[in-house]
Amino acid sequence: MTAINSHFDAPAIFVKTQEGFQVSLTVADKGQVHFDVDSPCVRRSEVADSTSRATAFLDPEARLIPRPNIHSDFWSAGAPGVAATGS
């Protein structure tokens, strides 16, 4: 472990192996969770724009990334282990 942030509102943990692999888990503003992985085996490259439209609903009035308390038919499940479609 390279660092631990035990802040009540924004905890985080950072880990790095001897080979250079890195993982971080952070909790940001209002519960947004970020999981990042870095690998020394991968070279940086450009990522092409998506060829399809997003299917998840985003409020057209929204100016920011939706907060975790916003329901999405695509991402939100009704109960643990149950798909949002009910199947």
N, C-alpha and C positions, 0 to 999 in steps of 0.2 A: 504494500500500500504506500502510495506516495503522499496522500493527504486525505484527511477526513474533515468535513465541515459539519459540526453537530448543531448548527444553528436551528432553532425551533421551527422557523418558517421556511428555511431554505437549506435543508440538509443535502450533503453531497459526499460521494466517495470516489476516489481516483486511485487506479491500480495500474502498474506497469510491470511487465515481465522483463527478465534479463535479455530476452530476444528483441525487445522493443514493442511488443503488443501492448496497447493501452485500452482501458475501459473506464468510463466514468458514468455515474448515475447521479443526476442532480434533480432536485425539486425546485422549480422556479415559482414565479408569481402566481398566486392563487391556485396552486396544485398542478401546474403544467410540469410533466415529468419528461426528462430528456435522458436518453440512453445513447451514448456515443462509443464507438469502437474504432480504433486506429490500428492499422496493420502495416508493418514495415515491408510487407511483401507486395503491396499494391502501389502502382504509380498513379499519380493524379491524372485524370482525363476529363474531357468535357462530357457533359450529360446532355443528350438531345432532349428537346421539348417533347412533351407527351403528344402522341398522335390521336388520343381520344379525350373527350370531355370528362371532367369529374362527375361521378354519379351521386356523391354525397351532397345533401342539401347544405348550403351555406346561406345565411341570411344576407340578401343583397344590400341591406343597410349596414351590415357589420364592417367595421374598419380594421378589426384586429382578428387574430386567430381565435376561434371559439374557445371558451373556457371549458374545463372538464365537467361542469354541471349542465352543459347544454346537451339535450338529447338528440341523437342522430339515428335514424332508422338503419343506417348503414353500419355505424360503429357501436351503437348501444345495444346491449343484450337485456332481455327482460329478467333473466335470472342466471346465476352461474351455470355454465355448460349448456345453455339453451340459446340457439341462434335467434337473432332479432326477428326473423321471418316466422318463427314458431315451428320450423321443421326439425 
